[in-house]
Amino acid sequence: MTMKAYLYNKCDTCRKAKKWLTEQNISFEEIPIVDTPPTKEELRTIWKTSGLDLRKFFNVSGVQYKELGLKDKLPNMTEEEMLELLSSNGKLIKRPLLASDNTVTLGFKPEELEKAWGGK
């Protein structure tokens, strides 16, 4: 399976990740995360594959995260409620989100991407 790269074209971090992936000759399917966020079931699969705490998938520095008061609400939310919220609004998801059948990375740290995805 090709890597799915959920990106937002107005996000500097996403642009850096896209540039890095291209320079490393890593093929990926670019998906606009704001226009086409992953579905609840896609997110569930990505989350389970990642092995991360579901709360790590939230873009905690985003305006909407703050406006919705999620810092205080997340601890009391169920996994289903979190997945529903994330799938309903791509801006709430930490970016870039890179996912394949067996690997998931969140954010842009070149050393982590290289470890996870390889490169040239």
C-alpha positions, 0 to 999 in steps of 0.5 A: 500500500502506498503511504497516505500523506494527510496534509494541509497546503497552508501548513508550513510543517506539512510543506516541509514534510512533503518536500522531505518525502519528495527529496527522499523519493518516497512515494505517497498519496497526498490527501488534503486533510481539511477537505478530506479528513480520514473517516472515523474507521480510517482513523481507528485503523491508523490509531491502532496501527500507530500504538499511540495514545489517541490524544496524540492525534489532536493538534493541540496548538490549533485555534479550533482545539483551543476554541472548543476547550478540548484541553479540559474536555479530552480527559473525559471523552470516550475513544468513540467521541474523540474519533468522531470529533477528529473525523469531523474536522481535519484541522483538529488532527495533528499534521502531517499524518503519514500512514501505511498499513503498518507504519504511522507518523505524526508531525514532522521530525526528519529523524523520526520520518527517516527511521519510520519511512527510510529514504534515499 
